[in-house]
């Protein structure tokens, strides 16, 4: 298997991003992206917690 077949990540998709060369506007956009990612992760956490709780109640 070669990694050449995998899609290349865009620089803006890499976390944490180098922020030294970003403008204030770009930094504000980056904060919005990060908050969006945090929201997405929190939603996934809640889904997984509810799956765990359902499984736990099933096996009681």
N, CA and C atoms as a LAMMPS dump frame, in Angstrom:
ITEM: TIMESTEP
0
ITEM: NUMBER OF ATOMS
180
ITEM: BOX BOUNDS ff ff ff
-5.0000000000000000e+02 5.0000000000000000e+02
-5.0000000000000000e+02 5.0000000000000000e+02
-5.0000000000000000e+02 5.0000000000000000e+02
ITEM: ATOMS id mol type element x y z
1 1 1 N 0.835 -1.188 0
2 1 2 C 0 0 0
3 1 3 C 0.874 1.244 0
4 2 1 N 0.508 2.149 -0.838
5 2 2 C 1.223 3.411 -0.899
6 2 3 C 0.294 4.547 -0.5
7 3 1 N 0.863 5.513 0.188
8 3 2 C 0.079 6.665 0.594
9 3 3 C -0.179 7.623 -0.561
10 4 1 N 0.402 7.355 -1.721
11 4 2 C 0.183 8.214 -2.882
12 4 3 C -1.276 8.193 -3.328
13 5 1 N -1.983 7.122 -2.997
14 5 2 C -3.376 6.997 -3.406
15 5 3 C -4.321 7.797 -2.517
16 6 1 N -3.87 8.181 -1.342
17 6 2 C -4.718 8.911 -0.407
18 6 3 C -4.808 10.376 -0.812
19 7 1 N -5.982 10.994 -0.575
20 7 2 C -6.095 12.419 -0.901
21 7 3 C -5.187 13.25 0.009
22 8 1 N -4.636 14.287 -0.545
23 8 2 C -3.763 15.173 0.23
24 8 3 C -4.621 16.146 1.037
25 9 1 N -4.263 16.353 2.293
26 9 2 C -4.969 17.32 3.124
27 9 3 C -4.588 18.734 2.708
28 10 1 N -5.58 19.595 2.662
29 10 2 C -5.302 21.004 2.407
30 10 3 C -4.669 21.571 3.67
31 11 1 N -3.796 22.545 3.539
32 11 2 C -3.152 23.107 4.735
33 11 3 C -4.155 23.598 5.781
34 12 1 N -5.3 24.129 5.334
35 12 2 C -6.276 24.622 6.309
36 12 3 C -7.011 23.498 7.029
37 13 1 N -6.819 22.25 6.611
38 13 2 C -7.465 21.122 7.267
39 13 3 C -6.582 20.508 8.348
40 14 1 N -5.383 20.998 8.484
41 14 2 C -4.447 20.444 9.45
42 14 3 C -4.569 21.207 10.764
43 15 1 N -4.737 20.462 11.858
44 15 2 C -4.834 21.077 13.186
45 15 3 C -3.649 20.644 14.009
46 16 1 N -3.036 21.424 14.805
47 16 2 C -3.208 22.884 14.835
48 16 3 C -2.502 23.519 13.656
49 17 1 N -3.069 24.585 13.198
50 17 2 C -2.536 25.303 12.048
51 17 3 C -1.509 26.326 12.516
52 18 1 N -0.512 26.608 11.686
53 18 2 C 0.452 27.657 11.992
54 18 3 C -0.274 28.991 11.835
55 19 1 N -0.397 29.731 12.916
56 19 2 C -1.197 30.953 12.887
57 19 3 C -0.371 32.233 12.8
58 20 1 N 0.919 32.103 12.816
59 20 2 C 1.763 33.294 12.833
60 20 3 C 1.564 34.191 11.627
61 21 1 N 1.323 33.631 10.463
62 21 2 C 1.21 34.428 9.247
63 21 3 C -0.232 34.803 8.905
64 22 1 N -1.183 34.46 9.766
65 22 2 C -2.585 34.75 9.479
66 22 3 C -2.954 36.167 9.9
67 23 1 N -3.833 36.768 9.125
68 23 2 C -4.33 38.103 9.471
69 23 3 C -5.36 37.981 10.596
70 24 1 N -5.784 39.104 11.117
71 24 2 C -6.801 39.107 12.172
72 24 3 C -8.084 38.471 11.646
73 25 1 N -8.463 38.829 10.442
74 25 2 C -9.667 38.26 9.836
75 25 3 C -9.538 36.744 9.669
76 26 1 N -8.392 36.295 9.213
77 26 2 C -8.158 34.854 9.065
78 26 3 C -8.184 34.149 10.42
79 27 1 N -7.653 34.798 11.438
80 27 2 C -7.677 34.218 12.786
81 27 3 C -9.109 34.103 13.297
82 28 1 N -9.918 35.1 13.026
83 28 2 C -11.33 35.042 13.441
84 28 3 C -12.06 33.921 12.711
85 29 1 N -11.762 33.754 11.426
86 29 2 C -12.352 32.641 10.668
87 29 3 C -11.892 31.301 11.235
88 30 1 N -10.646 31.23 11.624
89 30 2 C -10.09 30.006 12.197
90 30 3 C -10.794 29.664 13.514
91 31 1 N -11.056 30.669 14.319
92 31 2 C -11.779 30.451 15.577
93 31 3 C -13.17 29.886 15.282
94 32 1 N -13.837 30.416 14.278
95 32 2 C -15.158 29.916 13.896
96 32 3 C -15.062 28.446 13.482
97 33 1 N -14.052 28.115 12.694
98 33 2 C -13.847 26.72 12.282
99 33 3 C -13.62 25.815 13.492
100 34 1 N -12.793 26.265 14.423
101 34 2 C -12.499 25.458 15.611
102 34 3 C -13.745 25.266 16.463
103 35 1 N -14.528 26.326 16.642
104 35 2 C -15.76 26.206 17.427
105 35 3 C -16.732 25.244 16.757
106 36 1 N -16.785 25.299 15.442
107 36 2 C -17.641 24.382 14.692
108 36 3 C -17.186 22.937 14.904
109 37 1 N -15.889 22.729 14.883
110 37 2 C -15.344 21.381 15.103
111 37 3 C -15.632 20.907 16.527
112 38 1 N -15.52 21.794 17.485
113 38 2 C -15.835 21.442 18.878
114 38 3 C -17.301 21.045 18.992
115 39 1 N -18.19 21.797 18.353
116 39 2 C -19.616 21.465 18.374
117 39 3 C -19.857 20.088 17.758
118 40 1 N -19.196 19.808 16.649
119 40 2 C -19.34 18.514 15.977
120 40 3 C -18.886 17.372 16.878
121 41 1 N -17.782 17.58 17.576
122 41 2 C -17.258 16.549 18.477
123 41 3 C -18.196 16.362 19.672
124 42 1 N -18.716 17.45 20.214
125 42 2 C -19.647 17.342 21.34
126 42 3 C -20.908 16.583 20.961
127 43 1 N -21.412 16.796 19.75
128 43 2 C -22.579 16.051 19.278
129 43 3 C -22.256 14.565 19.195
130 44 1 N -21.085 14.24 18.692
131 44 2 C -20.677 12.84 18.593
132 44 3 C -20.524 12.207 19.977
133 45 1 N -19.986 12.966 20.919
134 45 2 C -19.849 12.47 22.29
135 45 3 C -21.222 12.14 22.863
136 46 1 N -22.189 13.027 22.669
137 46 2 C -23.532 12.789 23.2
138 46 3 C -24.172 11.55 22.568
139 47 1 N -23.972 11.361 21.264
140 47 2 C -24.501 10.161 20.598
141 47 3 C -23.88 8.901 21.192
142 48 1 N -22.585 8.942 21.411
143 48 2 C -21.893 7.764 21.947
144 48 3 C -22.294 7.496 23.392
145 49 1 N -22.492 8.547 24.168
146 49 2 C -22.939 8.37 25.554
147 49 3 C -24.319 7.727 25.572
148 50 1 N -25.198 8.183 24.698
149 50 2 C -26.528 7.615 24.708
150 50 3 C -26.52 6.173 24.232
151 51 1 N -25.635 5.836 23.324
152 51 2 C -25.495 4.429 22.905
153 51 3 C -24.983 3.579 24.058
154 52 1 N -24.014 4.103 24.793
155 52 2 C -23.478 3.38 25.944
156 52 3 C -24.539 3.167 27.001
157 53 1 N -25.337 4.214 27.269
158 53 2 C -26.383 4.105 28.279
159 53 3 C -27.449 3.078 27.852
160 54 1 N -27.801 3.092 26.571
161 54 2 C -28.778 2.132 26.077
162 54 3 C -28.238 0.708 26.201
163 55 1 N -26.985 0.509 25.874
164 55 2 C -26.389 -0.827 25.986
165 55 3 C -26.308 -1.251 27.453
166 56 1 N -25.939 -0.318 28.319
167 56 2 C -25.84 -0.645 29.738
168 56 3 C -27.202 -1.037 30.308
169 57 1 N -28.258 -0.326 29.924
170 57 2 C -29.574 -0.651 30.454
171 57 3 C -30.077 -1.976 29.873
172 58 1 N -29.685 -2.317 28.675
173 58 2 C -30.074 -3.577 28.054
174 58 3 C -29.481 -4.775 28.779
175 59 1 N -28.237 -4.625 29.238
176 59 2 C -27.53 -5.739 29.869
177 59 3 C -27.668 -5.772 31.38
178 60 1 N -28.578 -4.996 31.942
179 60 2 C -28.806 -5.05 33.401
180 60 3 C -29.671 -6.205 33.769
